[in-house]
């Protein structure tokens, strides 16, 4: 799985299937968006759309 590690990304979402114990992400790539995709502004709340809950 280390081949999918994203350098420079810190993730502390422990219930995501792509989370590693050293707070790195193994998704390969991620997509970050706003909660309101139609009116996204820099000061809006953003979230990782790649998040997938662990089994």
C-alpha positions in Angstrom: 0.0 0.0 0.0 3.0 2.3 0.4 3.0 3.0 -3.3 -0.3 4.9 -2.9 1.0 7.2 -0.1 0.5 10.9 -0.9 3.5 12.9 0.3 2.6 16.1 2.0 -0.9 15.1 3.0 -1.6 14.8 6.7 -4.8 12.9 7.6 -6.0 12.3 11.2 -9.3 10.7 10.2 -8.7 7.3 11.8 -11.9 5.7 10.6 -11.0 6.3 6.9 -9.8 3.2 5.0 -7.0 5.2 3.5 -5.6 6.5 6.9 -2.3 5.1 8.2 -1.0 5.2 11.8 1.5 7.9 11.0 -1.4 10.2 9.8 -0.6 9.8 6.2 -3.0 9.0 3.3 -2.8 6.0 1.1 -5.6 6.9 -1.4 -3.1 7.7 -4.2 -5.1 10.9 -5.0 -7.7 12.9 -3.1 -10.5 15.2 -4.1 -11.3 18.1 -1.8 -14.5 20.1 -2.2 -16.9 22.5 -0.5 -20.1 21.4 1.2 -21.9 23.7 -1.3 -20.4 22.7 -4.7 -22.4 25.3 -6.5 -21.1 28.3 -4.6 -17.6 27.4 -3.4 -15.5 30.2 -1.8 -12.1 30.0 -0.2 -13.6 30.7 3.3 -16.2 27.9 3.1 -15.8 24.6 4.9 -14.0 22.0 2.8 -13.9 18.3 3.1 -12.2 15.3 1.6 -14.6 13.6 -0.9 -12.1 10.6 -1.1 -13.0 9.6 2.5 -14.3 6.1 2.7 -15.2 4.5 6.0 -13.2 1.5 7.1 -15.0 -1.8 6.9 
